[in-house]
Amino acid sequence: MSPETKSVWRDIGMQLPFLAWLIVLWMLLWAQFTVLSFLTGLVVAIFVTRVFRLPTVELSGRINLWYGALFVVQFLFAILRGALSVTVQVFDFRRQPGTAIIAVPLRYADDLVMTHVAVVSSLIPGSLVVEADRDRGILYLHVIGVRSREDVEKQRQGVLGWEKRIVRALGNPTQYRALKADERAGRIDPATIGGAR
């Protein structure tokens, strides 16, 4: 096989999870799980991936089920805690909730981890990603419920905590080893990775 043919097959292999996800999404959108729905989803997925060419995102190939399950449970509790916190702030008529735009420089982020951290941070009530600086690995978030620098730092540490959880569950081996090395060197306290609101 020529190098060009190998490259084409490698690209197709890298795109298969994305194609499968687009087909499933298409079937969910139409709420039909039929052969026709599958085939039209396949046509749409191929069209989307060929017309709107995106750079190939390499998956880590590493999924830790324990850390993944732990992540899901912590995420659900963070959503609940964030919703309750926002509700209390909305019904507290004595004062306006403080707001801020904060910059969070991610430590282990590639495109995939940065995307996961941005989505998780935006899904938790009380924070919303307003910009992602891909080149420098910085997320900018609008957060509510901040009144001091300590509150801002707590929010920043919360987002970094989600980054660590995602790296533990889905990060590539290099990111995971770097996280473990930082913990062993004392640069990160594994007990203080609380979630963001």
Buried (B, 14 or more C-beta within 10 A) or exposed (E): EEEEEEEEEEEEEEBEEBBEEBBBEBBEEEEBEEEEBBEBBBEBBBEBBEEEEEEEEEEBEBEBEEBBEBBEEBBEEBBEBBBEBBEEBEEEEEEEBBEBEBEBEBBBBBEBBBBBBBEBBBBBBBBBBEEBEEEEBBBBBBBBBBEEEEBBEBBBBBBBBBBBBBBBBBBBEEBBEBBBEBBEEEEBEEEEBBBBB
